[in-house]
Amino acid sequence: MKKYAEMTKAELQAELELVEKQYEALKDQHLSLNMARGKPGKEQLDMVSDIAEVLKADSDYMCDGIDARNYGNLEGLPSCRKLFADVLGVQPENVFIGGSASLQLMYDTIAKCYTHGRVMSDKPWGRYDVVKWLCPAPGYDRHFKVSETFGMQMITVPMTPTGPDMDVVEELIRDPEVRGMWCVPKYSNPDGIIYSEETIRRIASMKPAAKDFLLMWDNAYCIHEFFGDYVPFPDILGECAKYGNEDMVFEFASTSKITFPGAGVSVFACSVRNMDYMKKLLGAQIISYDKVNQLRHIRYFKDRDGLLALMKKHAGILGPKFRCVLDALDREIAPLGIAEWQRPNGGYFVSVNTMPGIAKATWQLCKEAGLTMTGAGATFPYGKDPKDSNMRVAPSLPPIEQLEKAMEIYCVSMRLAALRKLLAA
Protein backbone atom coordinates (compact mmCIF):
# COMPACT_ATOMS: atom_id res chain seq x y z
CA MET A 1 0.00 0.00 0.00
CA LYS A 2 1.13 3.54 -0.77
CA LYS A 3 1.88 6.01 1.95
CA TYR A 4 -1.01 8.42 2.35
CA ALA A 5 1.21 11.39 1.52
CA GLU A 6 1.95 9.81 -1.87
CA MET A 7 -1.70 9.20 -2.83
CA THR A 8 -3.64 11.31 -5.29
CA LYS A 9 -6.85 13.03 -4.18
CA ALA A 10 -8.87 10.33 -5.89
CA GLU A 11 -6.93 7.58 -4.13
CA LEU A 12 -7.32 9.33 -0.78
CA GLN A 13 -11.08 9.67 -1.36
CA ALA A 14 -11.43 5.97 -2.20
CA GLU A 15 -9.40 5.06 0.89
CA LEU A 16 -11.56 7.36 3.03
CA GLU A 17 -14.75 5.62 1.90
CA LEU A 18 -13.25 2.24 2.76
CA VAL A 19 -11.99 3.31 6.20
CA GLU A 20 -15.27 5.05 7.04
CA LYS A 21 -17.08 1.74 6.47
CA GLN A 22 -14.60 -0.05 8.74
CA TYR A 23 -15.06 2.60 11.40
CA GLU A 24 -18.87 2.48 11.28
CA ALA A 25 -18.75 -1.32 11.57
CA LEU A 26 -16.66 -0.97 14.73
CA LYS A 27 -19.07 1.61 16.16
CA ASP A 28 -21.97 -0.73 15.54
CA GLN A 29 -20.38 -3.26 17.91
CA HIS A 30 -21.07 -0.89 20.87
CA LEU A 31 -17.77 -1.75 22.55
CA SER A 32 -16.46 -0.45 25.87
CA LEU A 33 -12.68 -0.79 26.05
CA ASN A 34 -10.06 1.03 28.09
CA MET A 35 -6.42 1.87 27.33
CA ALA A 36 -6.38 5.13 29.31
CA ARG A 37 -4.02 4.46 32.19
CA GLY A 38 -1.19 2.10 33.10
CA LYS A 39 -3.19 -0.12 35.40
CA PRO A 40 -2.07 -3.70 35.99
CA GLY A 41 -4.46 -6.17 34.42
CA LYS A 42 -6.52 -8.73 36.32
CA GLU A 43 -4.05 -11.52 35.53
CA GLN A 44 -1.27 -9.52 37.18
CA LEU A 45 -3.39 -8.75 40.23
CA ASP A 46 -4.49 -12.38 40.53
CA MET A 47 -0.85 -13.46 40.37
CA VAL A 48 0.04 -11.46 43.49
CA SER A 49 -3.22 -11.87 45.41
CA ASP A 50 -1.57 -14.31 47.81
CA ILE A 51 0.17 -11.33 49.40
CA ALA A 52 -3.10 -10.73 51.23
CA GLU A 53 -2.62 -14.07 52.99
CA VAL A 54 0.96 -13.52 54.16
CA LEU A 55 -0.22 -12.17 57.51
CA LYS A 56 -2.88 -14.21 59.27
CA ALA A 57 -4.64 -14.02 62.62
CA ASP A 58 -1.87 -15.95 64.36
CA SER A 59 1.01 -14.15 62.59
CA ASP A 60 3.99 -12.74 64.40
CA TYR A 61 3.88 -8.99 63.79
CA MET A 62 7.31 -8.34 65.28
CA CYS A 63 9.98 -7.10 62.87
CA ASP A 64 13.34 -5.63 63.81
CA GLY A 65 12.16 -5.67 67.41
CA ILE A 66 9.17 -3.51 66.46
CA ASP A 67 5.49 -4.44 66.68
CA ALA A 68 4.27 -3.41 63.21
CA ARG A 69 0.73 -2.94 64.50
CA ASN A 70 1.63 -0.08 66.81
CA TYR A 71 2.49 3.59 66.59
CA GLY A 72 5.96 4.91 65.83
CA ASN A 73 8.89 4.52 63.47
CA LEU A 74 7.89 7.35 61.18
CA GLU A 75 10.53 6.51 58.56
CA GLY A 76 9.35 2.88 58.26
CA LEU A 77 10.47 -0.57 59.37
CA PRO A 78 14.27 -0.98 59.11
CA SER A 79 13.89 -4.19 57.06
CA CYS A 80 11.62 -2.41 54.58
CA ARG A 81 14.05 0.50 54.30
CA LYS A 82 16.87 -1.95 53.63
CA LEU A 83 14.88 -3.80 50.96
CA PHE A 84 14.22 -0.63 48.98
CA ALA A 85 17.73 0.65 49.58
CA ASP A 86 18.96 -2.56 47.89
CA VAL A 87 16.58 -1.93 44.97
CA LEU A 88 17.57 1.73 44.50
CA GLY A 89 21.25 1.24 45.22
CA VAL A 90 21.32 3.61 48.20
CA GLN A 91 21.83 3.23 51.95
CA PRO A 92 18.93 2.41 54.32
CA GLU A 93 19.33 5.74 56.13
CA ASN A 94 18.50 7.45 52.82
CA VAL A 95 15.11 5.69 52.51
CA PHE A 96 11.72 6.77 53.87
CA ILE A 97 8.74 4.40 53.57
CA GLY A 98 5.35 5.97 52.90
CA GLY A 99 1.84 4.82 52.10
CA SER A 100 0.47 3.22 48.96
CA ALA A 101 1.20 6.04 46.49
CA SER A 102 4.50 7.66 45.54
CA LEU A 103 2.47 10.48 43.96
CA GLN A 104 1.32 11.44 47.45
CA LEU A 105 4.94 11.62 48.61
CA MET A 106 5.83 13.74 45.57
CA TYR A 107 2.93 16.10 46.19
CA ASP A 108 3.80 16.32 49.87
CA THR A 109 7.46 17.06 49.13
CA ILE A 110 6.52 20.00 46.92
CA ALA A 111 3.80 21.16 49.31
CA LYS A 112 6.40 21.44 52.06
CA CYS A 113 8.57 23.56 49.78
CA TYR A 114 5.67 25.98 49.51
CA THR A 115 4.79 26.02 53.21
CA HIS A 116 8.25 25.70 54.79
CA GLY A 117 10.85 25.87 52.04
CA ARG A 118 13.69 23.43 51.52
CA VAL A 119 16.47 22.76 53.98
CA MET A 120 18.61 25.31 52.08
CA SER A 121 15.84 27.81 51.19
CA ASP A 122 15.88 31.49 52.08
CA LYS A 123 12.11 31.39 52.44
CA PRO A 124 9.12 29.15 51.58
CA TRP A 125 8.30 28.97 47.89
CA GLY A 126 4.81 30.24 48.60
CA ARG A 127 6.30 33.66 49.31
CA TYR A 128 7.77 33.99 45.83
CA ASP A 129 5.75 35.74 43.14
CA VAL A 130 6.85 33.19 40.53
CA VAL A 131 8.02 29.59 40.76
CA LYS A 132 9.11 28.10 37.44
CA TRP A 133 9.38 24.36 36.84
CA LEU A 134 11.03 22.34 34.07
CA CYS A 135 8.82 19.69 32.50
CA PRO A 136 10.42 17.27 30.03
CA ALA A 137 7.74 16.38 27.49
CA PRO A 138 6.19 14.15 26.42
CA GLY A 139 5.90 13.44 30.14
CA TYR A 140 3.67 12.20 32.95
CA ASP A 141 0.37 14.09 33.14
CA ARG A 142 0.06 13.71 36.92
CA HIS A 143 3.43 15.38 37.43
CA PHE A 144 2.16 18.32 35.42
CA LYS A 145 -1.08 18.40 37.41
CA VAL A 146 0.89 18.68 40.66
CA SER A 147 2.86 21.63 39.25
CA GLU A 148 -0.29 23.26 37.94
CA THR A 149 -2.06 22.81 41.30
CA PHE A 150 0.62 24.89 43.02
CA GLY A 151 0.49 27.58 40.34
CA MET A 152 3.95 26.87 38.98
CA GLN A 153 4.90 28.31 35.62
CA MET A 154 5.67 25.14 33.68
CA ILE A 155 8.37 25.23 31.01
CA THR A 156 8.48 22.47 28.42
CA VAL A 157 11.85 20.79 27.85
CA PRO A 158 12.05 18.60 24.73
CA MET A 159 12.78 14.91 25.23
CA THR A 160 15.53 13.31 23.15
CA PRO A 161 16.39 9.60 22.71
CA THR A 162 18.79 9.95 25.68
CA GLY A 163 16.56 11.96 28.04
CA PRO A 164 15.75 15.66 28.48
CA ASP A 165 17.56 18.03 26.13
CA MET A 166 20.34 19.04 28.52
CA ASP A 167 21.48 21.99 26.41
CA VAL A 168 18.04 23.50 27.00
CA VAL A 169 18.03 22.53 30.70
CA GLU A 170 21.45 24.00 31.37
CA GLU A 171 20.38 27.29 29.79
CA LEU A 172 17.08 27.46 31.70
CA ILE A 173 18.54 26.80 35.16
CA ARG A 174 20.47 30.06 34.91
CA ASP A 175 17.15 31.69 35.83
CA PRO A 176 16.88 31.89 39.66
CA GLU A 177 13.10 31.53 39.41
CA VAL A 178 13.51 28.00 38.02
CA ARG A 179 13.23 25.90 41.17
CA GLY A 180 13.02 22.31 39.94
CA MET A 181 12.47 19.65 37.31
CA TRP A 182 10.51 16.42 36.89
CA CYS A 183 12.40 13.34 35.70
CA VAL A 184 11.37 9.74 34.97
CA PRO A 185 14.84 8.34 34.30
CA LYS A 186 14.13 4.74 33.35
CA TYR A 187 11.42 3.81 30.82
CA SER A 188 10.14 7.38 30.89
CA ASN A 189 6.40 7.98 30.83
CA PRO A 190 5.30 7.78 28.03
CA ASP A 191 8.33 7.38 25.72
CA GLY A 192 9.97 4.46 27.50
CA ILE A 193 13.39 6.15 27.24
CA ILE A 194 16.27 5.27 29.56
CA TYR A 195 18.34 8.34 30.37
CA SER A 196 21.92 7.90 29.16
CA GLU A 197 24.87 7.96 31.54
CA GLU A 198 25.94 11.26 30.00
CA THR A 199 22.50 12.80 30.58
CA ILE A 200 22.49 11.60 34.20
CA ARG A 201 25.99 13.02 34.73
CA ARG A 202 24.95 16.39 33.34
CA ILE A 203 21.83 16.42 35.54
CA ALA A 204 23.76 15.42 38.66
CA SER A 205 26.41 18.08 38.08
CA MET A 206 24.01 20.98 37.43
CA LYS A 207 24.63 24.27 39.22
CA PRO A 208 21.24 26.00 39.17
CA ALA A 209 20.97 29.68 40.02
CA ALA A 210 18.31 28.78 42.60
CA LYS A 211 20.23 27.26 45.51
CA ASP A 212 17.09 25.36 46.63
CA PHE A 213 16.51 23.78 43.19
CA LEU A 214 14.67 20.45 43.57
CA LEU A 215 15.27 17.49 41.28
CA MET A 216 12.20 15.22 41.44
CA TRP A 217 13.53 11.83 40.30
CA ASP A 218 10.49 9.60 39.82
CA ASN A 219 12.04 6.15 39.31
CA ALA A 220 8.63 4.52 38.94
CA TYR A 221 9.76 1.85 36.45
CA CYS A 222 13.20 1.08 37.88
CA ILE A 223 12.69 -2.72 37.73
CA HIS A 224 9.90 -2.89 35.15
CA GLU A 225 11.40 -4.72 32.16
CA PHE A 226 8.95 -6.63 29.98
CA PHE A 227 11.44 -7.54 27.24
CA GLY A 228 14.91 -8.79 28.11
CA ASP A 229 16.87 -8.89 31.34
CA TYR A 230 16.88 -6.39 34.19
CA VAL A 231 18.84 -3.24 33.31
CA PRO A 232 20.82 -1.72 36.22
CA PHE A 233 20.64 2.05 36.64
CA PRO A 234 22.87 4.66 38.33
CA ASP A 235 22.26 5.76 41.92
CA ILE A 236 21.23 9.39 41.46
CA LEU A 237 21.94 10.25 45.10
CA GLY A 238 25.52 9.07 44.73
CA GLU A 239 25.91 10.79 41.38
CA CYS A 240 24.69 14.11 42.78
CA ALA A 241 26.98 13.74 45.80
CA LYS A 242 30.01 13.53 43.48
CA TYR A 243 29.34 17.15 42.49
CA GLY A 244 28.34 18.51 45.90
CA ASN A 245 24.62 18.27 45.01
CA GLU A 246 23.56 15.60 47.50
CA ASP A 247 20.73 17.79 48.84
CA MET A 248 19.35 18.65 45.37
CA VAL A 249 17.51 15.38 44.66
CA PHE A 250 14.57 13.35 45.96
CA GLU A 251 14.08 9.93 44.38
CA PHE A 252 10.71 8.14 44.39
CA ALA A 253 9.48 4.59 43.74
CA SER A 254 6.66 2.27 44.77
CA THR A 255 5.18 -1.21 44.43
CA SER A 256 2.05 0.15 42.71
CA LYS A 257 2.62 -1.96 39.60
CA ILE A 258 4.29 -4.84 41.46
CA THR A 259 1.67 -5.83 44.06
CA PHE A 260 -1.58 -3.89 44.50
CA PRO A 261 -1.76 -0.31 43.18
CA GLY A 262 -4.31 0.53 45.87
CA ALA A 263 -2.42 -1.16 48.71
CA GLY A 264 1.27 -1.01 47.92
CA VAL A 265 4.29 0.64 49.51
CA SER A 266 5.88 3.90 48.36
CA VAL A 267 9.32 5.31 49.14
CA PHE A 268 11.45 8.36 48.75
CA ALA A 269 15.23 8.45 49.01
CA CYS A 270 17.25 11.54 49.82
CA SER A 271 20.32 12.82 51.64
CA VAL A 272 20.53 12.43 55.42
CA ARG A 273 20.18 16.21 55.77
CA ASN A 274 16.99 16.18 53.70
CA MET A 275 15.76 13.13 55.64
CA ASP A 276 16.15 14.85 59.02
CA TYR A 277 14.35 17.93 57.70
CA MET A 278 11.47 15.96 56.15
CA LYS A 279 11.02 13.80 59.27
CA LYS A 280 10.67 16.95 61.34
CA LEU A 281 7.93 18.26 59.02
CA LEU A 282 6.20 14.92 58.45
CA GLY A 283 6.20 14.19 62.17
CA ALA A 284 3.68 17.00 62.62
CA GLN A 285 1.15 15.35 60.28
CA ILE A 286 1.49 11.60 60.81
CA ILE A 287 2.86 9.29 63.50
CA SER A 288 3.66 6.52 61.04
CA TYR A 289 2.49 5.03 57.78
CA ASP A 290 1.07 1.51 57.51
CA LYS A 291 3.81 -0.69 58.96
CA VAL A 292 1.61 -3.80 58.80
CA ASN A 293 1.57 -3.41 55.03
CA GLN A 294 5.32 -2.84 55.05
CA LEU A 295 5.74 -6.12 56.96
CA ARG A 296 3.44 -7.88 54.49
CA HIS A 297 5.65 -6.78 51.60
CA ILE A 298 8.88 -7.69 53.39
CA ARG A 299 7.68 -11.22 53.98
CA TYR A 300 6.27 -11.55 50.48
CA PHE A 301 9.36 -10.35 48.59
CA LYS A 302 11.93 -11.51 51.17
CA ASP A 303 14.73 -9.64 49.38
CA ARG A 304 15.74 -7.87 46.16
CA ASP A 305 16.20 -11.18 44.32
CA GLY A 306 12.66 -12.21 45.26
CA LEU A 307 11.37 -8.90 43.95
CA LEU A 308 13.19 -9.24 40.62
CA ALA A 309 11.91 -12.82 40.27
CA LEU A 310 8.36 -11.52 40.64
CA MET A 311 9.01 -8.90 37.97
CA LYS A 312 9.93 -11.68 35.54
CA LYS A 313 6.44 -13.09 36.06
CA HIS A 314 4.92 -9.67 35.37
CA ALA A 315 7.00 -9.51 32.19
CA GLY A 316 5.53 -12.81 31.07
CA ILE A 317 2.09 -11.19 31.15
CA LEU A 318 2.99 -7.73 29.87
CA GLY A 319 5.38 -8.73 27.06
CA PRO A 320 2.68 -10.30 24.84
CA LYS A 321 0.46 -7.23 25.35
CA PHE A 322 3.16 -4.84 24.20
CA ARG A 323 3.93 -7.10 21.24
CA CYS A 324 0.23 -6.97 20.36
CA VAL A 325 0.31 -3.16 20.28
CA LEU A 326 3.57 -2.91 18.34
CA ASP A 327 2.53 -5.60 15.86
CA ALA A 328 -0.74 -3.77 15.15
CA LEU A 329 1.07 -0.47 14.59
CA ASP A 330 3.68 -2.13 12.37
CA ARG A 331 1.02 -3.86 10.32
CA GLU A 332 -1.71 -1.22 10.07
CA ILE A 333 0.04 2.15 10.41
CA ALA A 334 3.72 1.85 9.45
CA PRO A 335 3.09 1.30 5.70
CA LEU A 336 0.93 4.44 5.58
CA GLY A 337 3.55 6.84 6.97
CA ILE A 338 1.10 8.62 9.28
CA ALA A 339 2.81 7.99 12.64
CA GLU A 340 6.00 6.98 14.41
CA TRP A 341 6.38 5.34 17.81
CA GLN A 342 8.83 4.26 20.45
CA ARG A 343 9.69 0.57 20.95
CA PRO A 344 10.30 0.34 24.72
CA ASN A 345 11.69 -2.68 26.57
CA GLY A 346 10.03 -1.75 29.84
CA GLY A 347 7.67 0.61 31.60
CA TYR A 348 3.94 0.75 30.96
CA PHE A 349 3.34 2.74 27.77
CA VAL A 350 3.90 3.06 24.05
CA SER A 351 4.32 6.65 22.92
CA VAL A 352 2.89 7.33 19.46
CA ASN A 353 3.50 10.49 17.45
CA THR A 354 0.93 10.88 14.70
CA MET A 355 1.29 13.20 11.75
CA PRO A 356 0.81 16.73 13.09
CA GLY A 357 -2.72 17.90 13.74
CA ILE A 358 -4.63 14.62 14.19
CA ALA A 359 -4.04 13.37 17.75
CA LYS A 360 -7.14 15.04 19.20
CA ALA A 361 -9.26 13.92 16.26
CA THR A 362 -7.99 10.36 16.65
CA TRP A 363 -8.78 10.44 20.37
CA GLN A 364 -12.32 11.69 19.68
CA LEU A 365 -12.94 9.00 17.07
CA CYS A 366 -11.70 6.34 19.49
CA LYS A 367 -14.06 7.65 22.15
CA GLU A 368 -17.04 7.56 19.83
CA ALA A 369 -16.19 3.97 18.89
CA GLY A 370 -16.06 2.86 22.54
CA LEU A 371 -12.33 3.08 23.30
CA THR A 372 -11.16 5.20 26.23
CA MET A 373 -7.60 6.56 25.96
CA THR A 374 -5.53 9.17 27.77
CA GLY A 375 -6.49 12.55 26.37
CA ALA A 376 -4.44 13.83 23.46
CA GLY A 377 -2.17 16.56 24.77
CA ALA A 378 -2.09 15.18 28.33
CA THR A 379 1.61 14.39 28.00
CA PHE A 380 2.45 18.10 27.75
CA PRO A 381 2.20 20.91 30.34
CA TYR A 382 -1.26 22.46 30.50
CA GLY A 383 -2.48 19.68 28.18
CA LYS A 384 -1.21 21.61 25.15
CA ASP A 385 0.75 19.58 22.62
CA PRO A 386 2.06 22.18 20.13
CA LYS A 387 1.98 19.66 17.28
CA ASP A 388 -1.27 17.90 18.30
CA SER A 389 0.63 14.68 17.71
CA ASN A 390 1.55 12.67 20.83
CA MET A 391 -0.69 9.90 22.15
CA ARG A 392 -0.04 7.52 25.04
CA VAL A 393 -1.09 3.91 24.57
CA ALA A 394 -1.47 1.86 27.77
CA PRO A 395 -1.63 -1.87 26.95
CA SER A 396 -1.57 -3.35 30.47
CA LEU A 397 -5.22 -3.41 31.58
CA PRO A 398 -7.20 -5.17 28.81
CA PRO A 399 -6.91 -8.92 28.23
CA ILE A 400 -5.23 -9.75 24.92
CA GLU A 401 -8.49 -10.38 23.06
CA GLN A 402 -9.81 -6.95 24.12
CA LEU A 403 -6.47 -5.34 23.39
CA GLU A 404 -6.55 -6.64 19.83
CA LYS A 405 -9.97 -5.06 19.34
CA ALA A 406 -8.84 -1.83 21.01
CA MET A 407 -5.89 -1.59 18.64
CA GLU A 408 -8.19 -2.19 15.69
CA ILE A 409 -10.29 0.80 16.78
CA TYR A 410 -7.19 2.90 17.40
CA CYS A 411 -5.60 2.18 14.03
CA VAL A 412 -8.81 2.70 12.08
CA SER A 413 -9.49 5.94 13.96
CA MET A 414 -6.00 7.24 13.22
CA ARG A 415 -6.32 6.35 9.53
CA LEU A 416 -9.68 8.11 9.37
CA ALA A 417 -8.35 11.25 11.08
CA ALA A 418 -5.31 11.32 8.79
CA LEU A 419 -7.40 10.94 5.62
CA ARG A 420 -9.77 13.72 6.63
CA LYS A 421 -6.84 16.01 7.42
CA LEU A 422 -5.12 15.31 4.09
CA LEU A 423 -8.28 15.75 2.05
CA ALA A 424 -9.06 19.05 3.82
CA ALA A 425 -5.64 20.47 2.98
Buried (B, 14 or more C-beta within 10 A) or exposed (E): EEEBEEBEEEEBEEBBEEBBEBBEEBBEEEBEBBBBBBBBBEBBBEBBEEBEEEBEEEEEEEBBEBBBEEEEBBBBBBBBBBBBBBBBBBBBBBBBBBBBBBBBBBBBBBBBBBEBBBBBBEEBBBEBEEBBBBBBBBBBBBBBBBBBEBEBEBBBBEBBEBBBBBEBBBEBBEBEEBBBBBBBBBBBBBBBBBBBEEBBBBBBBBEBEBBBBBBBBBBBBBBBBBEEEBBEBBBBBBBBBEBEBBBBBBBBBBBBBBBBBEBBBBBBBBBEEBBEBBEEBBEEEEEBBBBBBBBBBBBBBEBBEEBBEBBEEBBEBBBEBBBBBBEBBEEBBBEBBBBBBBEBBBBBBBBBBBBEBBBBBBBBBBBEBBBBBBBBBBBBBEBEBEBBBBBBBBBBBBEBEBBBBBBBBBBBBBBBBBBBBBBEE
